[in-house]
């Protein structure tokens, strides 16, 4: 194998590979990157068995040669430190040699036979495939990811529900104390009901930069395809709970609150919280919201905001960080806080955007 490529292009690829490459691989081969030379470029492949990433880079190929396996961490660390220049990469004996006129480095290689067997594209039927904007998918992740607890004992809570009907794609994430639900309009005849793992949601936006992606689903895997990138992920098993059962129903009392003012007040008052004392009292009166938090360990904080509210005087207690996390994802000027009773789940949505719903459990007095 002998190829010539630019360090800048290679740097972009290794940054993506590093998101999947295991930090502490259970076996040596999982800490490696598989190189697959082609006649017009080279593919870089890494996997942690849950996620598999394959990226193709067009470059000058003088000798295609055979597939080889190289130590991933060493290769990535070395490429990061090289100067911006053209690089020649070739194999000789049992080494991968990286050089230009000013340097030469040799990395020991392994047999490509030691690398885990990769998912093949043909396991994904065209009948369960559709196109989606990566911007939309990343936005869905952003609005559900923060609600997920990756350490949850119940496996179906360690990721996000991803389902579809003929009009909407829906993603839902919850840790049982809060829930984010987001919908995107899409015209498709595909019916999905799958669980996406936390790790996929965590790294997706760092890997997929292209505008349009093709999404395909098999029995237990999902793949994301662009012209030069193929990302697959194992799916979680289990039945996601009926999330619609926690949506408030009946007579709702609603308050319209300015997003930036609400976020600023919460950020300040949250400075007084501790592990034991994190109960924020929201006191709602006609067109007025008083935020109050008292901590015997730190002190007391109180702020008042002007809001639009005409319901009965009410006090609801929340962990402030749960509302802060939601407000970080809101672009709209105002949010609508709705509730039926102070001890039942409350709903917050950005004004004018009913396709993004946040449910948060109050703290009992």
Buried (B, 14 or more C-beta within 10 A) or exposed (E): BBBBBEBEEBBEBBBBBBBBBBEEBEEEBBBBBBBBBBEEBBBBBBBBEBBBBBBBBEBEBEEBBEBBBBBBBBBBEBBEEBEEEEBBBBBEEEBBBBEBEEEEBEBEBBEBEEBBEBBEEEEBEEEBBBEBBBEBBBBBBBBBBBBBBEEBEEEBBBBBBBBBBEEBBBBBBBBEBBBBBBBBEBEBEBEBEBBBBBBBBBBBBEBBEEEEBBBBBBEEBBBBBBEBBBBBBBBBEEEBBEBEEBEBEEEBBBBBBBBEBBBBBBBBBBEBBEEEEBBBBBBBBEEBBBBBBBBEEEEEBEBEBEBEBEBEEBBBBBBBBBBBBBBEBBEEEBBBBBBBEBBEBBBBBBBEBEBBBBBBBBBEE
